[in-house]
Amino acid sequence: MVRCQVIILSVAALVWCRLLFAAGEEPTEFSLVAPQAKAVFVAGEFNHWNKTATPLKRDTNGRWNATIPLLPGKHAYKFVVDGEWKVDAANPEQTKDGFGGLNSVVTVTDPGVDPVVDAKDQVRRQAMNLFAKSDFAKLEQIAAEFRRDKSRFSDGLWKLKEFYQGLKARNDIGEEKDWQPWFEKLDRWREQFSESITVPVVTAQGWLDYGSEIRDTKGRKEAIGNARTVLNAAANLPARCAHWYAVMQDIADRQNWPSEDFAKLLAEAAAAEPTYYDYYANAADYFLARNHDKDELDRVADEAATKFDPTEGMAAYARTVWFMENRYQNIFEHSGVTWQKLRQGFLDIQKRYPDSRWNANAFCRFAVQAKDRQTAGELIKKIGERGDPNWGGSARYEMAKIWADPATPSWRVDPVLAINIPGKPAVHSIAFSPDGRSIASGTADGRIALWDVTTGKQLWTERVASFPVMSVVFSPDGKLLAAGAGQEYRGTEPGLAKVWNLESKKEIVAAKPKGVVWKIAFTPDGKTLALSGGQWERQAESSLLNIETGDLRELPWTTNHDHILKGVAISPDGKTLVTDCYQSITVWGLAENRILFDTKNVVRDFVLCLAYAPDGKTVVTCGAPMRGRNDTEPGELTIWDTSNWKPRTPRGQTDAGGLVGVACSPDGKLIAGGGYDEAVHVWDATTLESKAIYIAHDGMIWSVAFSPDSKAVASASDDGAIKLWTLP
């Protein structure tokens, strides 16, 4: 008889009381009961999924524990038990791991965030846990109470929506057989409560989720049809539910109902329950996807205000616009929404919900977009030291505080020159000419251009490709201009590099590597152009283009690398080439024709840009977490000593958000960077002490560049602008 030894997993990831951690980090406990285990580790996004970097310590009861400082937000993780990956079986919050399985997710709460965030999470989790226990009677009781009382959170939104969010299917596998147990449980609920309106709403919601998971078009249509059939059958039940209409709106969107039918559904929903905000958010989603008129959002928001409870004034206008916040870089520039109406809507919200910091944060973000410094300043006093996660990172809130402060000097807010590119394509790269009289730009619409530094006038432009120009650079003597281009994200198609003679404005050489060209750099003699890039998840590329012959030579070190290289720099003496490599750098000796340094995972963040100091003694790299996952984390700045290729600052956490672009001043005294927080940061090149912060753009900054005399710094952004700032 063989007796199996079973490891019992009982896991909890709980945020403890605040201890002494780095600014913004919260102590987070990971705990696992595994008495038979010999070694337990936790791995996740916070340690780059290193299986052995973060061990848990065993206590006398067989419980393994570790407390890790994590920034507020969601963090995916797994346990590694005696070398085997294990999800957190006791934590219902999970996400796909990208390999056909699941990761557990821990949510770290920012103590500065409105308590409404936790309140909503509690409603979701209560519904989730009751469903797991098949306590259908309690679920019916809660749903009926929320509908009857029109229960709202402290920010004014309905509790009913979060209740239904907690009842969404948690199975992430898009095969019907794997969803069957979940649907069967709903059948048992329906058998016990045949008159329930809650069950059909959850079931229809589930069919829509199932349809989103499967790839088969016919199966997806059938799932959406099933959802509609379920709701139609429930239309004659004695009880009514506001969320029934919200789910039907989702069906109407997916089935592409005619606009007049959707409008009729909206009218019916508003007549049944006018204060359910989701109707108007869904309507905005539907109409904006089909009507690209700039005034469409303003129209839908106005209609919401007329259908809503008149005692709440323009609140529905503000809520509807707020729901669409992430669709626009600057909502006032790209839609017909007016600050006058939106501001009044938020004032009406504040009258009814004066203590909501969540609402105040949103109000403040729009005030910043509207350039209303007075209103923003008043709201920041209400919000306090820390903004909520929807700022897209704590650094962006810090920049708003500086901008709104009346004591902030004008040079930090007002550029000496602002160039708005026609059509406002994202500006991915800029470079000063060696004489400092012009700036070159490369943009997302595939163009390069030269701009007069004094007047901002366009001097010359050229269409390079149908895909974005990612990098531009002048030759050291200023006679040539080069550009690298390719697909911006996940590029697998060939990119290109081109070089022009600036006197004749004629193209003199071009190269077409296998993948995107992300960054380029001239050698000091101007005879060779280094290219970095590659094919996403296939092959990195580092190559050298001979300007005279047009020959393109691939460097062999990239053979075992499957990522796109984001940076390249050539030493001032022309002997060394440096590129990024995930959380490190690779150094190639051009004379030796071999790798001089190639060590993995030296720094925390993905290296996104790098630059040599003018004396060649150091290389500076900047980094950021993967966009959208950890936008609250600060950017990373690392200075590498070129004599031994060791970082002088192994964790150069900065006062900036994630950093995408970096540059060294020609006099060697300063470093500039920009990225997620939309501000330009300038540091002392030796101490990394902050010297200046410029409240610069309305979009992520891609590129920064110093003027040749080190007296100014320029920035380029997703907002389609180039701005020039005087250094203090």
N, C-alpha and C positions, 0 to 999 in steps of 0.2 A: 504494500500500500504506500503510495507516494503522497506525502503531505505538502501542500503548497503553502509557502509563506506569503502572506498577503500584506502589502503595505497599505495602511488606511490613510487616505488623504483627507484632511480637514483643514481648509485653507481660509485665511482671512487677510485682507489687505486693508488696514485701517489707518486713518490719519490720527496720530497722537497729538498731545498738547505741543504747543510751539516750543522748540528748544533752540540751542545756539547753532544755527546753520547760516549759510550764505544768504545774502539779501534776497528775499522773494521765495526761498526754498522752504518747503514744509516737511517735517520729519514724517516719514511714511513707513509703517510697520508691515513687514511681510512675515507671515507665520504659517508653518506647515507641520501637521502631526504625521510623523513617519518614523515610528520607533525602530523599524528594521533597516532603515537606510543608513548607509555608511558616509555619504556625502551629499549635501543638498546646496544648490546654488539658485539664484534668481537671475534671469537674463531678460533684457528688454531694450526698448529704444533708448533708455537712459544710460546704458553701458554698451551700446552698439551690438547687442545680442551676443556678448562675450560669455561663453558657457562657464567660465571659471573665474570671472573677475569679481563677482559678488557672492561670497559664501554666506550661508546661514549657520548660526551656532546652535548646537543641540543642548537642551536643558535636561534635567533629570527625569522628566516625564515623557521624553521622546518627542518633544516639540522643538522644531527648528525655527529660529527667529533671526531677523535682520531689520535694522532701521536705516532707511536710506533717505537722504535729502532730495526731494523732487520738487520741481517748480509746479505751480498750479496748472491744471489741465488734465488731459487723458493720456495715459501711458500704457502701451501694450507690453505684456510680459508673459513669461512662462517659468515654471520651475524645472530645474534639471536635477533629477533624482537618480543618483548612481549612473550618471551619463545619459539618462533617458529624459526626453522632453515631456513635461506634464502640464496640462492646463490646470487652472485653478477650478476644481470641481465645485467648490462652494461659492464661487463668484459668478452670478448669472450674466454679468456684462462681458460680452465677447465680441471679437471682430475677426474677419478672415485674415489668415497669415500669408496669403499669396501663394501658398503651396498646396492648396486643397484642404487645409486644416484650419484650426482656430487658435487665436491668442486670447488670453484673458486681458481685461482692461481695468486698471485702477484709475479712479477719478480723484485727483487731489484738489481740494477746495481751497480757494484763496480766502483767507479770513477777511480780506477787504471787500469781498464780493457781497452783494445784497443777499440776505438769508433766503430770498425767494428761490434762489437756485437750488438750495437744499430742499426746500419745501416741495418743489416740483419733482425732484428726484425721489422724495419719499412717497409721493402719490404714485409715481410710476412703479417703484419697487413694491409697494403694497399690492397693487394690482397684479404684478408679476408673480409675487409669492402666493397670493390667494389662488391664482390660476394653477400654479404648480401643485397646490394642495387640493385642487378640485373643490374649493369652497365657493361654489356657485351662488349660494344663498347670500353670502356676504358681498360678493361682487354685485349682485342685483341690488342689494340695499344701498351700496355706495353710489352706484350709477343713478339710481332713482333720486337719491338725495342731491347729487350734483345737478341733475336736471331740474328738479323741483325748486331748489334754492338758487339756481344760477350761480353756484359757488365760484368765487374768484380768488386768485392769489393777491398778494399785496401790490402787485404791479398792474392789476386790473384784468389779467387774462383768465379765461375759464379753466377750472380744474378738470372739467370733463375731457378736454383734449389730452392732457397728460395721463389721465386714467386710461384712455384708449391706446396711448403710446405704450403704456406698460403691458398691454395685451397683444402687442404685435408679435407675430411668429418669431421665435428666436432661432429657428433652424435655417442655416445659411446654405444648405445644399439644394440645388435646383432640380431635384428629381422627386416626382410625386410620391414614390414609395416612402421617401424619408419624411415627407410632410404628413403622411397619412395618420400617424398617431396624434398629431396636433389637431387635425380636422375631426378625428374620431372623438377626441375629448370635447370639442365643441358640440358634437352630436349628443353626447351625454348631458351636456349643459342644456341643450334645447329640449331634451326629453323631460328634464326636471322642471323647466320653465318654458312651456310651449308658447306663452303669450309675450315672451321677452323681446324687446326691441334691441337690447344690448347685444345678444348673440348674433343676429344677422349683421349688425354693423361690424363686429369683430370678424365674422366669417368673410364678409365682403372685403374688408381690409386685408385679410389673410390671402385671399385669392389674388389681390393686386400685388402683394409682396411676392407671392409664388410666381406670378407672371413676370415680375422684374428679374427673377433669378434664372429663368430658363432661356435658352438661346433660340429655341425653335419658334419661328414666327407664328405658325399655326397654333401651337400650344399656348403661346402668349396671348393671342387673340381669344382663345377659348377660356383662358383664366379670367380675362377681363370681362368676357361675356357672362361667365359664372357669377362674378361679383355683382354685375348688374341684375341678373336674375334673382339673386338672393335679396337685394335691396328692394326690387320691385315687389317681390312676394311679401316683404315686410311692410309695405306701404299702407296696408289695410289693418295693421295691428292697432289695438286701442291706444297704446302709448306712442308718443312721438319723441324723436331724439334730434337735437341740433346737429350732432356729428353725422347723422345719416346723410344730411345734405352735403356736408363737406366731403364725405367719401364718394357720393354720387358725382360731385364736381370733378373729383380725380378721375372717375370713370369717363366722364364727358370729355375731359382733356385727352385721355389716352385713346378714346374712340373718335376723337376729332369731330365732335358734334358741331353743327352749324352755329355760327355766332348767335343767331336769334334764339336757338334752343337753349344755349348756355345762359343767355340773358334771362330767359323765362325761368330757368331753374334758379338763378340768383334771386329773381324777384320773389319766387315762392319761398326760398330759404329765408330771405329778409322779412317776409310777412309772417313766417312761422316763429322766428326768433331773431330779431334785428340786431341783438347785441353780441352775436357770436362772430368774433373778429375774423375767424378763419375763412368765412365766406368771401370776404373782400380780398384777402391775400390770395386765395385760389383764383378769384376773378382776375386779379392783376397778372398772375402767372399765365393764365389762359390768354388774355387779350394781348399782353405784351409779346407773347410768342408768335402771334398771328398778325399783329399790327405794329409795325416798326416806326410809326409816327412818334416824333419826340414828345408830343403832348399827351400820349395815351395814358401814361401813369397818372398824370394830373387829372385826366378825365375820370379814370376809374376811382381814384381817391375822392374826388368830388362827389361821385355817385354814391360811394360808401357813406359819406357824411350826410347825404340827404336821406338815405334809408335807415340810418342809425338812430338811436335814441336821441331826440333833440336836446335833452337835458345835458348831454355830454359834449355839446358844441362840435368843434372840429376834431375831436379825439379820433374818430374813425379815419379821417383824412391822414392824420399823423401815423396811426397804426399801419394803415395800408402802405404808405410810403416806407415806413420803417421795415416792414416785412420784405421789401424789395431792396434793402440797403446794399446787399452784396452784389447786386446786378450792375452797379454803377461805380465808377472810380470817383466821380464827383457828381452827385445826383442833380445839382443845380446847373451844371454845364451840359449834361447829357440827357436831360429830360425837361419837361415843361413845369416841373414842380417849383413852386415859389417859396422862398424862405418866409415871407409874410404869412402865408397860410399854414405852412408846416410849424412855424414857431407858435402860432395861435393854437394849433392842435395840441402841441406839447404843453402849453400853458393850461389848456383845458384838462389834460390828463393829470397835471400836477395838482390842480384844484381838488380832484377827487382822490388822488393817491399821492399825497404830499410827502410821504416818508420813503417812497420807492427810490433807492439808489440806482436800481436797474433802469428805470425810466430816465433818471437824470443823466446817466451815462450816455444813453442813446441821444437824448436832447443835446448834450454837449458835443457829441461827434458830429451831428448835423450843423451845430453852430460853428464848429471849426471849418467844415466844408463851405459854409456860407460866409466865412471870413468875418463873423460877428464876434469880435474879441471881448466885448463887454458881456454879452450873454454867456459865452464860454467861461469867462472868468468867474461869474457868479455861480455857475453850475459846478465848477471845479471846487469852489469853497464848500459846496454841499456834499460833493462826492468824497473829498478828502485826498489822502496821499496816494491811494491806489485805485486805478480804474478797473472795470470788469474785463473779462477775457475777450469781449467783442471788439476791443480796440485793436486786436491783432498783435498783441504784445505790449508788455508794460512800458517799453521804450517809447511807443507811439503816444501813450498817455503822458509820459514825462515831457515829450516834445510839445504836446498841446498845452501843458501847464506853463512851459517857458514862453510859448507864443502868446498866450492870453495874459501873461503878467505885464501890467503897464510899465514895470521897471525894466523890461527887456529892451536893450538898445536896438535901434532900427536896423543896424548892420546885420543883426542876426535873423532878421525877418525879411528885409527888402534887398533883393539882389541888385548889383550894379548893372546887370544886363540879363534880360530874359528873352530867349528865342523860342517861340512857339512854332513847331514844325507844322506845316499845312496838313490837315487831316488828322493831326495828333497821333501818329503812329508811335509806339514805344521806341525810345532812343536807347539802343543797346550799348553803344560805345561812342566815346568822344576822345579826341587827342588834340593837343595844341601843336601848331607848327613850331619848328625850332626858333623862328624869329618872334613868336608870340603874337603875330598879327592876325591869325585866323585859327578857327577851330574846325576840325573835321568831325562829321557825325555819320553813324551807321544806324539805320532804322528798320523797324519790323516790316515795312512795306518794300524792302529790298533795295533801298536807295542809299547812296552816299551823298554828302554835300559839304561844301566849304562855306563858312560864315565869317564875316568881318567881326573881330572882337570888339571894336569900338562902336559900331553902329548896329550890329546884329543883322546886317543885310546879307542875303544869300549871294555868294560869289559864283558858285558852280554846283551843279548836281548831275548825277548820273544814275541810271537804273542798272543795278548789278545783277539781280536775280529775282525770281518770283517768290523766294523765301527770304527770311530775315537776314540782314547784315548783322553779324554778331560782334565784329571787331574791326577797328580802323587804326592805322598807325602810319606816321610819317617816317621816312628814312632819316637817318641822323643829319644829313646835309639839307634836308627839306625839299629835295628835288623830286622825290617820289612819294606817292600815297598808295598804301595797300589796304585791301579789304578782305575779310574772311566771312563766308556766309553758309547757311545751312538751316535745317529744321531746328526750331528753338528747343522743343522738348521731345524726348524719345525718338530722336532722329535716326533713321536707318538708311535713308537715301543719300546719294553723293551730294556733297556740298561743293564749294569752289573758293578759290583765292585768286584775286586779280591785283595787278600793279599798274598804276598810271604815271606817266610823265606829267608833272604839274604845269610845266611851261606850255606844252602842246595840248594837254588834256587828252592825250591818246593812251589807250591801253597798250602796254608793252609786253606783258607776259600774263599767262593765266594757268592755273592748275586745277585739276578735278580729282581730289582724293576719293577714297571709298565712302567716307562718311562726312558728317557736318564739320565745318571749320569753325571752332568756337573762339579761339584766340590766336593772334599772330604777333610776331616780334621780329624786327630787323636785327641782324648782327651789326656791330659797331661800324664795319666798313661799308655797310649798305648793300653788299653783294649777295646776301642770302636772307631769305625770309623763313622763319620757323613757324610751323603750323601745329596746332593741337586741336584734337577733336575726336572723331570716331563714330562708331555705330552703337546705338544704345543696346545694352545687354548682348552685344556681339563682339566688338573689337575696338580697343582704344587705338588711336593713331597719333603718332608724333613724327613729323617729317620736315625735310629741309628743301626749300625751293631755290634753285640757282636762278637768280634774276636774269643773267645774261643768256644762259642756254635754255631755260625753261624746264630743266631736269628736276624731277621730284624724287627725293630719296627718303624712303621710310626708315626710321630708326628701329632696330630689331627688338628693343626692350619691351615693346608693347604686346608681344605675342601672347602672353598669358593674362592680359588685362581685358575685361569685357565691358568697360565703362567709357563714357565720353570724357575726355580730358577738358577741363574748364579753364586752364591757365597755362601760360608759357612765358618765360623770361630768359634773356641772354645776359650773361655777366658783362660788365663794362669792358673787360679785356677780351671778350669774345671767345673764351675758352670753355665756358660751361653753359649748359642748357638745363633749366629747371621747369618741371611741370608738376601739377597736382596729381595725387593718387589717393582717392577717397579721403581718409583722415590723416594724410601724410603728403610727402612730396617724393618725387623721383629726380635724381640728379644725374645727368649724362655728360661725360667728358667728351667734348667735341674733338679734342686732340687725341685722347686715348681711345676714342670710339668704344666706350664701355660705360656701364653704370658705376657711378661713384658712391651713390647712396640710394637705398630703396628699402625703407622700413615701414611696415604697416601700422595703422592705428596709433599714431603718435599723439595726435590732438583729438579733441572731442568731436568737432563738427566736420562736415564735408568741406574741404578746401575748394573755394569757388574762384579765387583770384590770387595772384601773387605778383610781387614786384621786387626788383633789386634796388638796394640803396645805391646812390651814385658812386660811393667809394668801393662797392663790391664786397664789403665785409659782412653784410647781412642781407637776408632775404626776408621780406615780410609776407605772410599769408593771412588771408581773412576767410572766415567760414560762417556757416549758418546751418541750422537743422533743416531737415527736409521740409519744404514749404507746406504749410497747412497742418502739420502735425504738432510742432512745438514752436509756434510763432511767439510764445511768451518768453522763450529762452533768449538770453543776451547773445550778441554776436561774439565771435572769438577772433582775436588778433594774436598772431604768433610771430616772434622774431627769431630767425634761425641764424646761427653763427656759421658762416661759410668755411671757417677753418676746420671745423669738425662735424658740421651738419647736425648739430644738436640745438634744440629750441632753447632760447634763453627764457622764454615764458611758456612753460608746458601747458598752462591753462590760462591764457590771456583773456579772461572774461572782461568784456568792456561795458561801458555805459550805453552802448548802442543796441539796436535790435540786430537780428541776423544780418551779417555783412556779405554783400555780393560783389562790391567793387572796392579796390584799394589802390593807393598810389603813394610814392615817396617824393618829397619835394626835391627839386634839383640841388638845393643847397644842403640837403641831407638832414635838416633840422626837424622836419615834420612828416607825419603820416596822415593821410586822409582816407576816409572810408564812408560807404553808404550802403543802404540795403532796405530791409523790411520796414524800418520805422520812418522812412521817407525823409530823414534828416541827413545832413552832411556833418560828419564828425571829424575833428582835427585833433591829433595827439602829438605830444612830444615824441620824437623818434627814439629817444634813449629810455625815458622813464615811462612812456605811455600815459603820462598825465594829460587829462583833457585840456586843450587849449581853446577850443571854440566849437560851438554847435550851431548850425544854421537850420532854421525851420524852412525846409527847401521846397518840397514837392507834394503833389496829391497822388502819388503812386510810388511803388518800389523804385529805389535808385539802382541802376545797373552799372553806372560807370562814374568815376571821379578822375580829375586830372589837374595837376598844378601847372600854372603858367611858368614859362622858362625862367622868369626872374624871381620865382617863389613868392610873389606878392599877392597872388589870387588863386582860387581853386574853383574849378567848374564841375557841374554835376549834370547827369542825364538820367531820365526817369521814364517809367511806364506812362506818365501823364503827357508824353509828347513834347516835353520842354527841355531846353538846355539853359542852365542858369549859372551866372558868374558871381562869385562872392569875394569881397576884399578880405584878406587875412588881417587879423588885429595886430 
